[in-house]
Amino acid sequence: MIDHESRDRQPILWAISDLHTGHTGNKPVTESLYPASPDDWLIVAGDVGERTDEIRWALDLLRKRFAKVIWVP
Protein backbone atom coordinates (compact mmCIF):
# COMPACT_ATOMS: atom_id res chain seq x y z
CA MET A 1 0.00 0.00 0.00
CA ILE A 2 1.34 3.44 -0.94
CA ASP A 3 1.00 6.24 1.57
CA HIS A 4 0.12 9.08 -0.81
CA GLU A 5 -0.10 11.63 1.99
CA SER A 6 3.54 11.23 3.07
CA ARG A 7 4.81 10.85 -0.50
CA ASP A 8 3.20 14.12 -1.61
CA ARG A 9 4.06 16.02 1.56
CA GLN A 10 6.39 19.00 1.24
CA PRO A 11 9.33 19.29 3.64
CA ILE A 12 8.82 21.54 6.65
CA LEU A 13 11.21 24.27 7.74
CA TRP A 14 11.27 24.22 11.55
CA ALA A 15 12.89 26.84 13.77
CA ILE A 16 13.94 26.86 17.42
CA SER A 17 16.05 29.22 19.49
CA ASP A 18 18.07 29.42 22.68
CA LEU A 19 18.42 25.73 23.51
CA HIS A 20 20.97 26.41 26.30
CA THR A 21 21.81 22.71 26.53
CA GLY A 22 24.10 23.27 29.53
CA HIS A 23 21.21 24.38 31.73
CA THR A 24 19.42 21.82 33.87
CA GLY A 25 16.48 20.27 32.05
CA ASN A 26 17.27 21.65 28.60
CA LYS A 27 19.30 18.72 27.25
CA PRO A 28 16.25 16.37 27.28
CA VAL A 29 14.30 18.99 25.35
CA THR A 30 16.97 18.96 22.64
CA GLU A 31 16.97 15.15 22.65
CA SER A 32 13.21 15.18 22.07
CA LEU A 33 13.41 17.13 18.79
CA TYR A 34 12.56 15.03 15.73
CA PRO A 35 11.43 16.02 12.25
CA ALA A 36 8.02 15.02 10.90
CA SER A 37 9.87 13.73 7.82
CA PRO A 38 13.53 13.01 7.05
CA ASP A 39 13.35 15.81 4.45
CA ASP A 40 12.59 18.52 7.03
CA TRP A 41 15.06 21.32 7.76
CA LEU A 42 15.76 23.01 11.09
CA ILE A 43 16.96 26.53 11.86
CA VAL A 44 18.67 26.74 15.25
CA ALA A 45 18.99 30.35 16.38
CA GLY A 46 20.63 31.93 19.39
CA ASP A 47 22.48 30.22 22.21
CA VAL A 48 22.80 26.47 21.76
CA GLY A 49 25.14 26.06 24.72
CA GLU A 50 27.65 27.94 26.79
CA ARG A 51 30.59 25.66 25.97
CA THR A 52 31.92 24.37 22.67
CA ASP A 53 31.26 20.73 23.60
CA GLU A 54 27.59 21.53 24.34
CA ILE A 55 27.18 23.28 21.00
CA ARG A 56 28.89 20.44 19.13
CA TRP A 57 26.78 17.80 20.91
CA ALA A 58 23.48 19.52 20.09
CA LEU A 59 24.27 20.32 16.46
CA ASP A 60 25.66 16.82 15.81
CA LEU A 61 22.52 15.26 17.28
CA LEU A 62 20.19 17.45 15.23
CA ARG A 63 22.21 16.98 12.02
CA LYS A 64 21.64 13.23 12.28
CA ARG A 65 17.86 13.77 12.41
CA PHE A 66 17.11 16.63 10.02
CA ALA A 67 17.97 16.88 6.31
CA LYS A 68 19.64 20.23 6.92
CA VAL A 69 20.44 22.17 10.10
CA ILE A 70 21.21 25.88 9.85
CA TRP A 71 22.73 27.49 12.94
CA VAL A 72 22.37 31.23 13.36
CA PRO A 73 24.31 32.14 16.54
mmCIF file of the N, C-alpha and C atoms, coordinates in Angstrom:
data_MODEL
# 
_entry.id   MODEL 
# 
loop_
_atom_site.group_PDB 
_atom_site.id 
_atom_site.type_symbol 
_atom_site.label_atom_id 
_atom_site.label_alt_id 
_atom_site.label_comp_id 
_atom_site.label_asym_id 
_atom_site.label_entity_id 
_atom_site.label_seq_id 
_atom_site.pdbx_PDB_ins_code 
_atom_site.Cartn_x 
_atom_site.Cartn_y 
_atom_site.Cartn_z 
_atom_site.occupancy 
_atom_site.B_iso_or_equiv 
_atom_site.pdbx_formal_charge 
_atom_site.auth_seq_id 
_atom_site.auth_comp_id 
_atom_site.auth_asym_id 
_atom_site.auth_atom_id 
_atom_site.pdbx_PDB_model_num 
ATOM 1   N N  . MET A 1 1  ? 0.841  -1.178 0.000  1.00 0.00 ? 1  MET A N  1 
ATOM 2   C CA . MET A 1 1  ? 0.000  0.000  0.000  1.00 0.00 ? 1  MET A CA 1 
ATOM 3   C C  . MET A 1 1  ? 0.890  1.246  0.000  1.00 0.00 ? 1  MET A C  1 
ATOM 4   N N  . ILE A 1 2  ? 0.572  2.195  -0.842 1.00 0.00 ? 2  ILE A N  1 
ATOM 5   C CA . ILE A 1 2  ? 1.342  3.439  -0.941 1.00 0.00 ? 2  ILE A CA 1 
ATOM 6   C C  . ILE A 1 2  ? 0.687  4.503  -0.077 1.00 0.00 ? 2  ILE A C  1 
ATOM 7   N N  . ASP A 1 3  ? 1.490  5.148  0.737  1.00 0.00 ? 3  ASP A N  1 
ATOM 8   C CA . ASP A 1 3  ? 0.999  6.244  1.573  1.00 0.00 ? 3  ASP A CA 1 
ATOM 9   C C  . ASP A 1 3  ? 1.134  7.541  0.782  1.00 0.00 ? 3  ASP A C  1 
ATOM 10  N N  . HIS A 1 4  ? 0.079  7.897  0.049  1.00 0.00 ? 4  HIS A N  1 
ATOM 11  C CA . HIS A 1 4  ? 0.122  9.085  -0.814 1.00 0.00 ? 4  HIS A CA 1 
ATOM 12  C C  . HIS A 1 4  ? 0.323  10.365 -0.026 1.00 0.00 ? 4  HIS A C  1 
ATOM 13  N N  . GLU A 1 5  ? -0.219 10.411 1.181  1.00 0.00 ? 5  GLU A N  1 
ATOM 14  C CA . GLU A 1 5  ? -0.099 11.634 1.986  1.00 0.00 ? 5  GLU A CA 1 
ATOM 15  C C  . GLU A 1 5  ? 1.361  11.953 2.295  1.00 0.00 ? 5  GLU A C  1 
ATOM 16  N N  . SER A 1 6  ? 2.140  10.966 2.728  1.00 0.00 ? 6  SER A N  1 
ATOM 17  C CA . SER A 1 6  ? 3.537  11.230 3.069  1.00 0.00 ? 6  SER A CA 1 
ATOM 18  C C  . SER A 1 6  ? 4.389  11.410 1.810  1.00 0.00 ? 6  SER A C  1 
ATOM 19  N N  . ARG A 1 7  ? 4.039  10.719 0.732  1.00 0.00 ? 7  ARG A N  1 
ATOM 20  C CA . ARG A 1 7  ? 4.811  10.847 -0.501 1.00 0.00 ? 7  ARG A CA 1 
ATOM 21  C C  . ARG A 1 7  ? 4.653  12.237 -1.110 1.00 0.00 ? 7  ARG A C  1 
ATOM 22  N N  . ASP A 1 8  ? 3.471  12.819 -1.012 1.00 0.00 ? 8  ASP A N  1 
ATOM 23  C CA . ASP A 1 8  ? 3.197  14.118 -1.608 1.00 0.00 ? 8  ASP A CA 1 
ATOM 24  C C  . ASP A 1 8  ? 3.468  15.280 -0.656 1.00 0.00 ? 8  ASP A C  1 
ATOM 25  N N  . ARG A 1 9  ? 3.853  14.984 0.554  1.00 0.00 ? 9  ARG A N  1 
ATOM 26  C CA . ARG A 1 9  ? 4.060  16.022 1.558  1.00 0.00 ? 9  ARG A CA 1 
ATOM 27  C C  . ARG A 1 9  ? 5.319  16.820 1.280  1.00 0.00 ? 9  ARG A C  1 
ATOM 28  N N  . GLN A 1 10 ? 5.235  18.120 1.411  1.00 0.00 ? 10 GLN A N  1 
ATOM 29  C CA . GLN A 1 10 ? 6.388  18.997 1.240  1.00 0.00 ? 10 GLN A CA 1 
ATOM 30  C C  . GLN A 1 10 ? 7.207  19.017 2.539  1.00 0.00 ? 10 GLN A C  1 
ATOM 31  N N  . PRO A 1 11 ? 8.518  19.164 2.424  1.00 0.00 ? 11 PRO A N  1 
ATOM 32  C CA . PRO A 1 11 ? 9.334  19.288 3.637  1.00 0.00 ? 11 PRO A CA 1 
ATOM 33  C C  . PRO A 1 11 ? 8.924  20.518 4.445  1.00 0.00 ? 11 PRO A C  1 
ATOM 34  N N  . ILE A 1 12 ? 9.140  20.441 5.738  1.00 0.00 ? 12 ILE A N  1 
ATOM 35  C CA . ILE A 1 12 ? 8.816  21.543 6.647  1.00 0.00 ? 12 ILE A CA 1 
ATOM 36  C C  . ILE A 1 12 ? 10.115 22.201 7.087  1.00 0.00 ? 12 ILE A C  1 
ATOM 37  N N  . LEU A 1 13 ? 10.096 23.523 7.186  1.00 0.00 ? 13 LEU A N  1 
ATOM 38  C CA . LEU A 1 13 ? 11.209 24.275 7.741  1.00 0.00 ? 13 LEU A CA 1 
ATOM 39  C C  . LEU A 1 13 ? 10.840 24.638 9.174  1.00 0.00 ? 13 LEU A C  1 
ATOM 40  N N  . TRP A 1 14 ? 11.508 23.994 10.133 1.00 0.00 ? 14 TRP A N  1 
ATOM 41  C CA . TRP A 1 14 ? 11.274 24.224 11.548 1.00 0.00 ? 14 TRP A CA 1 
ATOM 42  C C  . TRP A 1 14 ? 12.275 25.262 12.051 1.00 0.00 ? 14 TRP A C  1 
ATOM 43  N N  . ALA A 1 15 ? 11.955 25.902 13.158 1.00 0.00 ? 15 ALA A N  1 
ATOM 44  C CA . ALA A 1 15 ? 12.894 26.842 13.775 1.00 0.00 ? 15 ALA A CA 1 
ATOM 45  C C  . ALA A 1 15 ? 12.762 26.756 15.293 1.00 0.00 ? 15 ALA A C  1 
ATOM 46  N N  . ILE A 1 16 ? 13.900 26.863 15.962 1.00 0.00 ? 16 ILE A N  1 
ATOM 47  C CA . ILE A 1 16 ? 13.937 26.858 17.420 1.00 0.00 ? 16 ILE A CA 1 
ATOM 48  C C  . ILE A 1 16 ? 15.076 27.776 17.843 1.00 0.00 ? 16 ILE A C  1 
ATOM 49  N N  . SER A 1 17 ? 14.970 28.331 19.042 1.00 0.00 ? 17 SER A N  1 
ATOM 50  C CA . SER A 1 17 ? 16.046 29.218 19.487 1.00 0.00 ? 17 SER A CA 1 
ATOM 51  C C  . SER A 1 17 ? 16.375 28.989 20.951 1.00 0.00 ? 17 SER A C  1 
ATOM 52  N N  . ASP A 1 18 ? 17.595 29.396 21.292 1.00 0.00 ? 18 ASP A N  1 
ATOM 53  C CA . ASP A 1 18 ? 18.074 29.424 22.675 1.00 0.00 ? 18 ASP A CA 1 
ATOM 54  C C  . ASP A 1 18 ? 17.880 28.104 23.413 1.00 0.00 ? 18 ASP A C  1 
ATOM 55  N N  . LEU A 1 19 ? 18.514 27.063 22.882 1.00 0.00 ? 19 LEU A N  1 
ATOM 56  C CA . LEU A 1 19 ? 18.422 25.735 23.505 1.00 0.00 ? 19 LEU A CA 1 
ATOM 57  C C  . LEU A 1 19 ? 19.125 25.669 24.861 1.00 0.00 ? 19 LEU A C  1 
ATOM 58  N N  . HIS A 1 20 ? 20.215 26.387 25.039 1.00 0.00 ? 20 HIS A N  1 
ATOM 59  C CA . HIS A 1 20 ? 20.969 26.406 26.302 1.00 0.00 ? 20 HIS A CA 1 
ATOM 60  C C  . HIS A 1 20 ? 21.108 25.001 26.886 1.00 0.00 ? 20 HIS A C  1 
ATOM 61  N N  . THR A 1 21 ? 21.735 24.113 26.129 1.00 0.00 ? 21 THR A N  1 
ATOM 62  C CA . THR A 1 21 ? 21.812 22.706 26.531 1.00 0.00 ? 21 THR A CA 1 
ATOM 63  C C  . THR A 1 21 ? 22.586 22.466 27.824 1.00 0.00 ? 21 THR A C  1 
ATOM 64  N N  . GLY A 1 22 ? 23.370 23.422 28.272 1.00 0.00 ? 22 GLY A N  1 
ATOM 65  C CA . GLY A 1 22 ? 24.097 23.270 29.527 1.00 0.00 ? 22 GLY A CA 1 
ATOM 66  C C  . GLY A 1 22 ? 23.251 23.528 30.755 1.00 0.00 ? 22 GLY A C  1 
ATOM 67  N N  . HIS A 1 23 ? 22.084 24.096 30.591 1.00 0.00 ? 23 HIS A N  1 
ATOM 68  C CA . HIS A 1 23 ? 21.210 24.385 31.730 1.00 0.00 ? 23 HIS A CA 1 
ATOM 69  C C  . HIS A 1 23 ? 20.395 23.146 32.098 1.00 0.00 ? 23 HIS A C  1 
ATOM 70  N N  . THR A 1 24 ? 20.169 22.967 33.359 1.00 0.00 ? 24 THR A N  1 
ATOM 71  C CA . THR A 1 24 ? 19.423 21.816 33.868 1.00 0.00 ? 24 THR A CA 1 
ATOM 72  C C  . THR A 1 24 ? 18.067 21.702 33.178 1.00 0.00 ? 24 THR A C  1 
ATOM 73  N N  . GLY A 1 25 ? 17.780 20.528 32.662 1.00 0.00 ? 25 GLY A N  1 
ATOM 74  C CA . GLY A 1 25 ? 16.482 20.266 32.048 1.00 0.00 ? 25 GLY A CA 1 
ATOM 75  C C  . GLY A 1 25 ? 16.393 20.573 30.566 1.00 0.00 ? 25 GLY A C  1 
ATOM 76  N N  . ASN A 1 26 ? 17.368 21.282 30.011 1.00 0.00 ? 26 ASN A N  1 
ATOM 77  C CA . ASN A 1 26 ? 17.273 21.654 28.600 1.00 0.00 ? 26 ASN A CA 1 
ATOM 78  C C  . ASN A 1 26 ? 17.817 20.585 27.648 1.00 0.00 ? 26 ASN A C  1 
ATOM 79  N N  . LYS A 1 27 ? 18.745 19.773 28.102 1.00 0.00 ? 27 LYS A N  1 
ATOM 80  C CA . LYS A 1 27 ? 19.297 18.724 27.245 1.00 0.00 ? 27 LYS A CA 1 
ATOM 81  C C  . LYS A 1 27 ? 18.212 17.722 26.810 1.00 0.00 ? 27 LYS A C  1 
ATOM 82  N N  . PRO A 1 28 ? 17.330 17.279 27.718 1.00 0.00 ? 28 PRO A N  1 
ATOM 83  C CA . PRO A 1 28 ? 16.254 16.371 27.285 1.00 0.00 ? 28 PRO A CA 1 
ATOM 84  C C  . PRO A 1 28 ? 15.308 17.009 26.267 1.00 0.00 ? 28 PRO A C  1 
ATOM 85  N N  . VAL A 1 29 ? 15.138 18.306 26.336 1.00 0.00 ? 29 VAL A N  1 
ATOM 86  C CA . VAL A 1 29 ? 14.299 18.994 25.345 1.00 0.00 ? 29 VAL A CA 1 
ATOM 87  C C  . VAL A 1 29 ? 14.950 18.874 23.973 1.00 0.00 ? 29 VAL A C  1 
ATOM 88  N N  . THR A 1 30 ? 16.251 19.097 23.910 1.00 0.00 ? 30 THR A N  1 
ATOM 89  C CA . THR A 1 30 ? 16.971 18.964 22.643 1.00 0.00 ? 30 THR A CA 1 
ATOM 90  C C  . THR A 1 30 ? 16.896 17.523 22.145 1.00 0.00 ? 30 THR A C  1 
ATOM 91  N N  . GLU A 1 31 ? 17.037 16.567 23.040 1.00 0.00 ? 31 GLU A N  1 
ATOM 92  C CA . GLU A 1 31 ? 16.972 15.150 22.654 1.00 0.00 ? 31 GLU A CA 1 
ATOM 93  C C  . GLU A 1 31 ? 15.593 14.757 22.146 1.00 0.00 ? 31 GLU A C  1 
ATOM 94  N N  . SER A 1 32 ? 14.572 15.515 22.478 1.00 0.00 ? 32 SER A N  1 
ATOM 95  C CA . SER A 1 32 ? 13.205 15.179 22.068 1.00 0.00 ? 32 SER A CA 1 
ATOM 96  C C  . SER A 1 32 ? 12.832 15.746 20.696 1.00 0.00 ? 32 SER A C  1 
ATOM 97  N N  . LEU A 1 33 ? 13.721 16.501 20.074 1.00 0.00 ? 33 LEU A N  1 
ATOM 98  C CA . LEU A 1 33 ? 13.407 17.134 18.787 1.00 0.00 ? 33 LEU A CA 1 
ATOM 99  C C  . LEU A 1 33 ? 13.607 16.153 17.637 1.00 0.00 ? 33 LEU A C  1 
ATOM 100 N N  . TYR A 1 34 ? 12.534 15.899 16.904 1.00 0.00 ? 34 TYR A N  1 
ATOM 101 C CA . TYR A 1 34 ? 12.558 15.034 15.735 1.00 0.00 ? 34 TYR A CA 1 
ATOM 102 C C  . TYR A 1 34 ? 11.771 15.690 14.612 1.00 0.00 ? 34 TYR A C  1 
ATOM 103 N N  . PRO A 1 35 ? 12.202 15.485 13.375 1.00 0.00 ? 35 PRO A N  1 
ATOM 104 C CA . PRO A 1 35 ? 11.428 16.020 12.248 1.00 0.00 ? 35 PRO A CA 1 
ATOM 105 C C  . PRO A 1 35 ? 10.178 15.183 12.004 1.00 0.00 ? 35 PRO A C  1 
ATOM 106 N N  . ALA A 1 36 ? 9.219  15.771 11.312 1.00 0.00 ? 36 ALA A N  1 
ATOM 107 C CA . ALA A 1 36 ? 8.024  15.023 10.904 1.00 0.00 ? 36 ALA A CA 1 
ATOM 108 C C  . ALA A 1 36 ? 8.367  14.120 9.719  1.00 0.00 ? 36 ALA A C  1 
ATOM 109 N N  . SER A 1 37 ? 9.418  14.485 8.986  1.00 0.00 ? 37 SER A N  1 
ATOM 110 C CA . SER A 1 37 ? 9.873  13.735 7.821  1.00 0.00 ? 37 SER A CA 1 
ATOM 111 C C  . SER A 1 37 ? 11.386 13.870 7.734  1.00 0.00 ? 37 SER A C  1 
ATOM 112 N N  . PRO A 1 38 ? 12.079 12.893 7.180  1.00 0.00 ? 38 PRO A N  1 
ATOM 113 C CA . PRO A 1 38 ? 13.532 13.010 7.053  1.00 0.00 ? 38 PRO A CA 1 
ATOM 114 C C  . PRO A 1 38 ? 13.969 14.133 6.107  1.00 0.00 ? 38 PRO A C  1 
ATOM 115 N N  . ASP A 1 39 ? 13.033 14.706 5.358  1.00 0.00 ? 39 ASP A N  1 
ATOM 116 C CA . ASP A 1 39 ? 13.349 15.809 4.445  1.00 0.00 ? 39 ASP A CA 1 
ATOM 117 C C  . ASP A 1 39 ? 13.238 17.177 5.109  1.00 0.00 ? 39 ASP A C  1 
ATOM 118 N N  . ASP A 1 40 ? 12.782 17.242 6.340  1.00 0.00 ? 40 ASP A N  1 
ATOM 119 C CA . ASP A 1 40 ? 12.587 18.519 7.032  1.00 0.00 ? 40 ASP A CA 1 
ATOM 120 C C  . ASP A 1 40 ? 13.915 19.186 7.382  1.00 0.00 ? 40 ASP A C  1 
ATOM 121 N N  . TRP A 1 41 ? 13.902 20.503 7.384  1.00 0.00 ? 41 TRP A N  1 
ATOM 122 C CA . TRP A 1 41 ? 15.058 21.320 7.755  1.00 0.00 ? 41 TRP A CA 1 
ATOM 123 C C  . TRP A 1 41 ? 14.795 21.957 9.102  1.00 0.00 ? 41 TRP A C  1 
ATOM 124 N N  . LEU A 1 42 ? 15.876 22.348 9.792  1.00 0.00 ? 42 LEU A N  1 
ATOM 125 C CA . LEU A 1 42 ? 15.762 23.009 11.093 1.00 0.00 ? 42 LEU A CA 1 
ATOM 126 C C  . LEU A 1 42 ? 16.700 24.208 11.159 1.00 0.00 ? 42 LEU A C  1 
ATOM 127 N N  . ILE A 1 43 ? 16.150 25.356 11.553 1.00 0.00 ? 43 ILE A N  1 
ATOM 128 C CA . ILE A 1 43 ? 16.956 26.534 11.859 1.00 0.00 ? 43 ILE A CA 1 
ATOM 129 C C  . ILE A 1 43 ? 17.120 26.577 13.373 1.00 0.00 ? 43 ILE A C  1 
ATOM 130 N N  . VAL A 1 44 ? 18.356 26.626 13.830 1.00 0.00 ? 44 VAL A N  1 
ATOM 131 C CA . VAL A 1 44 ? 18.666 26.736 15.253 1.00 0.00 ? 44 VAL A CA 1 
ATOM 132 C C  . VAL A 1 44 ? 19.259 28.132 15.462 1.00 0.00 ? 44 VAL A C  1 
ATOM 133 N N  . ALA A 1 45 ? 18.549 28.972 16.180 1.00 0.00 ? 45 ALA A N  1 
ATOM 134 C CA . ALA A 1 45 ? 18.986 30.349 16.383 1.00 0.00 ? 45 ALA A CA 1 
ATOM 135 C C  . ALA A 1 45 ? 19.390 30.568 17.840 1.00 0.00 ? 45 ALA A C  1 
ATOM 136 N N  . GLY A 1 46 ? 20.263 31.525 18.038 1.00 0.00 ? 46 GLY A N  1 
ATOM 137 C CA . GLY A 1 46 ? 20.625 31.929 19.393 1.00 0.00 ? 46 GLY A CA 1 
ATOM 138 C C  . GLY A 1 46 ? 21.596 30.990 20.068 1.00 0.00 ? 46 GLY A C  1 
ATOM 139 N N  . ASP A 1 47 ? 21.534 30.977 21.387 1.00 0.00 ? 47 ASP A N  1 
ATOM 140 C CA . ASP A 1 47 ? 22.484 30.224 22.214 1.00 0.00 ? 47 ASP A CA 1 
ATOM 141 C C  . ASP A 1 47 ? 22.118 28.750 22.270 1.00 0.00 ? 47 ASP A C  1 
ATOM 142 N N  . VAL A 1 48 ? 22.985 27.920 21.705 1.00 0.00 ? 48 VAL A N  1 
ATOM 143 C CA . VAL A 1 48 ? 22.803 26.472 21.762 1.00 0.00 ? 48 VAL A CA 1 
ATOM 144 C C  . VAL A 1 48 ? 23.360 25.941 23.069 1.00 0.00 ? 48 VAL A C  1 
ATOM 145 N N  . GLY A 1 49 ? 24.486 26.461 23.480 1.00 0.00 ? 49 GLY A N  1 
ATOM 146 C CA . GLY A 1 49 ? 25.138 26.062 24.720 1.00 0.00 ? 49 GLY A CA 1 
ATOM 147 C C  . GLY A 1 49 ? 26.153 27.113 25.107 1.00 0.00 ? 49 GLY A C  1 
ATOM 148 N N  . GLU A 1 50 ? 26.669 26.979 26.295 1.00 0.00 ? 50 GLU A N  1 
ATOM 149 C CA . GLU A 1 50 ? 27.654 27.937 26.788 1.00 0.00 ? 50 GLU A CA 1 
ATOM 150 C C  . GLU A 1 50 ? 29.089 27.498 26.498 1.00 0.00 ? 50 GLU A C  1 
ATOM 151 N N  . ARG A 1 51 ? 29.265 26.201 26.254 1.00 0.00 ? 51 ARG A N  1 
ATOM 152 C CA . ARG A 1 51 ? 30.594 25.661 25.974 1.00 0.00 ? 51 ARG A CA 1 
ATOM 153 C C  . ARG A 1 51 ? 30.605 25.023 24.583 1.00 0.00 ? 51 ARG A C  1 
ATOM 154 N N  . THR A 1 52 ? 31.774 24.939 24.006 1.00 0.00 ? 52 THR A N  1 
ATOM 155 C CA . THR A 1 52 ? 31.921 24.373 22.667 1.00 0.00 ? 52 THR A CA 1 
ATOM 156 C C  . THR A 1 52 ? 31.418 22.938 22.605 1.00 0.00 ? 52 THR A C  1 
ATOM 157 N N  . ASP A 1 53 ? 31.702 22.133 23.620 1.00 0.00 ? 53 ASP A N  1 
ATOM 158 C CA . ASP A 1 53 ? 31.262 20.733 23.599 1.00 0.00 ? 53 ASP A CA 1 
ATOM 159 C C  . ASP A 1 53 ? 29.738 20.624 23.636 1.00 0.00 ? 53 ASP A C  1 
ATOM 160 N N  . GLU A 1 54 ? 29.065 21.533 24.314 1.00 0.00 ? 54 GLU A N  1 
ATOM 161 C CA . GLU A 1 54 ? 27.594 21.527 24.342 1.00 0.00 ? 54 GLU A CA 1 
ATOM 162 C C  . GLU A 1 54 ? 27.020 21.882 22.971 1.00 0.00 ? 54 GLU A C  1 
ATOM 163 N N  . ILE A 1 55 ? 27.621 22.864 22.337 1.00 0.00 ? 55 ILE A N  1 
ATOM 164 C CA . ILE A 1 55 ? 27.179 23.278 21.003 1.00 0.00 ? 55 ILE A CA 1 
ATOM 165 C C  . ILE A 1 55 ? 27.389 22.139 20.008 1.00 0.00 ? 55 ILE A C  1 
ATOM 166 N N  . ARG A 1 56 ? 28.567 21.553 20.041 1.00 0.00 ? 56 ARG A N  1 
ATOM 167 C CA . ARG A 1 56 ? 28.886 20.444 19.129 1.00 0.00 ? 56 ARG A CA 1 
ATOM 168 C C  . ARG A 1 56 ? 27.932 19.274 19.345 1.00 0.00 ? 56 ARG A C  1 
ATOM 169 N N  . TRP A 1 57 ? 27.684 18.912 20.603 1.00 0.00 ? 57 TRP A N  1 
ATOM 170 C CA . TRP A 1 57 ? 26.780 17.801 20.907 1.00 0.00 ? 57 TRP A CA 1 
ATOM 171 C C  . TRP A 1 57 ? 25.394 18.043 20.302 1.00 0.00 ? 57 TRP A C  1 
ATOM 172 N N  . ALA A 1 58 ? 24.836 19.222 20.550 1.00 0.00 ? 58 ALA A N  1 
ATOM 173 C CA . ALA A 1 58 ? 23.479 19.519 20.087 1.00 0.00 ? 58 ALA A CA 1 
ATOM 174 C C  . ALA A 1 58 ? 23.397 19.547 18.564 1.00 0.00 ? 58 ALA A C  1 
ATOM 175 N N  . LEU A 1 59 ? 24.333 20.220 17.920 1.00 0.00 ? 59 LEU A N  1 
ATOM 176 C CA . LEU A 1 59 ? 24.275 20.323 16.462 1.00 0.00 ? 59 LEU A CA 1 
ATOM 177 C C  . LEU A 1 59 ? 24.535 18.975 15.797 1.00 0.00 ? 59 LEU A C  1 
ATOM 178 N N  . ASP A 1 60 ? 25.429 18.171 16.341 1.00 0.00 ? 60 ASP A N  1 
ATOM 179 C CA . ASP A 1 60 ? 25.661 16.823 15.805 1.00 0.00 ? 60 ASP A CA 1 
ATOM 180 C C  . ASP A 1 60 ? 24.401 15.968 15.916 1.00 0.00 ? 60 ASP A C  1 
ATOM 181 N N  . LEU A 1 61 ? 23.753 16.022 17.071 1.00 0.00 ? 61 LEU A N  1 
ATOM 182 C CA . LEU A 1 61 ? 22.520 15.256 17.277 1.00 0.00 ? 61 LEU A CA 1 
ATOM 183 C C  . LEU A 1 61 ? 21.451 15.670 16.263 1.00 0.00 ? 61 LEU A C  1 
ATOM 184 N N  . LEU A 1 62 ? 21.242 16.952 16.120 1.00 0.00 ? 62 LEU A N  1 
ATOM 185 C CA . LEU A 1 62 ? 20.188 17.451 15.232 1.00 0.00 ? 62 LEU A CA 1 
ATOM 186 C C  . LEU A 1 62 ? 20.520 17.194 13.767 1.00 0.00 ? 62 LEU A C  1 
ATOM 187 N N  . ARG A 1 63 ? 21.800 17.267 13.403 1.00 0.00 ? 63 ARG A N  1 
ATOM 188 C CA . ARG A 1 63 ? 22.210 16.982 12.017 1.00 0.00 ? 63 ARG A CA 1 
ATOM 189 C C  . ARG A 1 63 ? 21.907 15.544 11.622 1.00 0.00 ? 63 ARG A C  1 
ATOM 190 N N  . LYS A 1 64 ? 21.939 14.632 12.574 1.00 0.00 ? 64 LYS A N  1 
ATOM 191 C CA . LYS A 1 64 ? 21.636 13.231 12.280 1.00 0.00 ? 64 LYS A CA 1 
ATOM 192 C C  . LYS A 1 64 ? 20.146 13.016 12.026 1.00 0.00 ? 64 LYS A C  1 
ATOM 193 N N  . ARG A 1 65 ? 19.307 13.939 12.490 1.00 0.00 ? 65 ARG A N  1 
ATOM 194 C CA . ARG A 1 65 ? 17.863 13.765 12.413 1.00 0.00 ? 65 ARG A CA 1 
ATOM 195 C C  . ARG A 1 65 ? 17.206 14.563 11.287 1.00 0.00 ? 65 ARG A C  1 
ATOM 196 N N  . PHE A 1 66 ? 17.727 15.738 11.009 1.00 0.00 ? 66 PHE A N  1 
ATOM 197 C CA . PHE A 1 66 ? 17.114 16.635 10.020 1.00 0.00 ? 66 PHE A CA 1 
ATOM 198 C C  . PHE A 1 66 ? 17.940 16.623 8.734  1.00 0.00 ? 66 PHE A C  1 
ATOM 199 N N  . ALA A 1 67 ? 17.275 16.855 7.609  1.00 0.00 ? 67 ALA A N  1 
ATOM 200 C CA . ALA A 1 67 ? 17.969 16.878 6.313  1.00 0.00 ? 67 ALA A CA 1 
ATOM 201 C C  . ALA A 1 67 ? 19.012 17.981 6.276  1.00 0.00 ? 67 ALA A C  1 
ATOM 202 N N  . LYS A 1 68 ? 18.713 19.101 6.880  1.00 0.00 ? 68 LYS A N  1 
ATOM 203 C CA . LYS A 1 68 ? 19.642 20.234 6.921  1.00 0.00 ? 68 LYS A CA 1 
ATOM 204 C C  . LYS A 1 68 ? 19.407 20.976 8.220  1.00 0.00 ? 68 LYS A C  1 
ATOM 205 N N  . VAL A 1 69 ? 20.503 21.351 8.884  1.00 0.00 ? 69 VAL A N  1 
ATOM 206 C CA . VAL A 1 69 ? 20.438 22.174 10.096 1.00 0.00 ? 69 VAL A CA 1 
ATOM 207 C C  . VAL A 1 69 ? 21.226 23.446 9.825  1.00 0.00 ? 69 VAL A C  1 
ATOM 208 N N  . ILE A 1 70 ? 20.581 24.576 10.053 1.00 0.00 ? 70 ILE A N  1 
ATOM 209 C CA . ILE A 1 70 ? 21.205 25.877 9.854  1.00 0.00 ? 70 ILE A CA 1 
ATOM 210 C C  . ILE A 1 70 ? 21.309 26.546 11.213 1.00 0.00 ? 70 ILE A C  1 
ATOM 211 N N  . TRP A 1 71 ? 22.522 26.841 11.641 1.00 0.00 ? 71 TRP A N  1 
ATOM 212 C CA . TRP A 1 71 ? 22.730 27.487 12.942 1.00 0.00 ? 71 TRP A CA 1 
ATOM 213 C C  . TRP A 1 71 ? 22.991 28.968 12.726 1.00 0.00 ? 71 TRP A C  1 
ATOM 214 N N  . VAL A 1 72 ? 22.214 29.778 13.397 1.00 0.00 ? 72 VAL A N  1 
ATOM 215 C CA . VAL A 1 72 ? 22.369 31.231 13.364 1.00 0.00 ? 72 VAL A CA 1 
ATOM 216 C C  . VAL A 1 72 ? 22.660 31.667 14.794 1.00 0.00 ? 72 VAL A C  1 
ATOM 217 N N  . PRO A 1 73 ? 23.962 31.825 15.149 1.00 0.00 ? 73 PRO A N  1 
ATOM 218 C CA . PRO A 1 73 ? 24.310 32.140 16.543 1.00 0.00 ? 73 PRO A CA 1 
ATOM 219 C C  . PRO A 1 73 ? 23.759 33.476 17.026 1.00 0.00 ? 73 PRO A C  1 
# 
